[in-house]
Amino acid sequence: MIRKTPTALAVGGTLFVSAASFAATMSPADCVLRHYHVTSVTPYHSERQVCQAGAIRDLVGASVYVHAEPGLTTEWLRLNLDHHRAEKGATAAMKDCPFGVDGVQLDVESSGAGFYVTFLAPNATKAEEALRRTRLLLV
């Protein structure tokens, strides 16, 4: 028992230092989604019926596909994204992160071998900005 305690403390300390150094490497402008394997970005549309013969598609945001990783769940991804948003807020420091678009709503859904993270904006201008910022995640 006495020999196991120093080992447990060493492992715990290593994990703490790793987490602290990860957090320290994030700059204020860094988007948390850059730490995941984003494989695609697509515009997110809604349709509205204008007459019996047709509908109009409106851009309402963007959808990002994040490839699954061992241990990553919908709940864990959502928690990390919500934490990032609460910590950073819609600030100028997040000028290239979709979380920096004022009023954007977030949805996370499991899909096949990954997750769709969808950003829904309150208007067309903000939807275009959210799409622009999500496209930067592929660069």
PyMOL commands that set and color helices and strands:
alter all, ss='L'
color gray80, all
select helices_A, chain A and resi 4-25+32-35+74-88+92-94+98-100+124-138
alter helices_A, ss='H'
color red, helices_A
select strands_A, chain A and resi 38-51+54-67+105-111+114-120
alter strands_A, ss='S'
color yellow, strands_A
deselect
rebuild
show_as cartoon
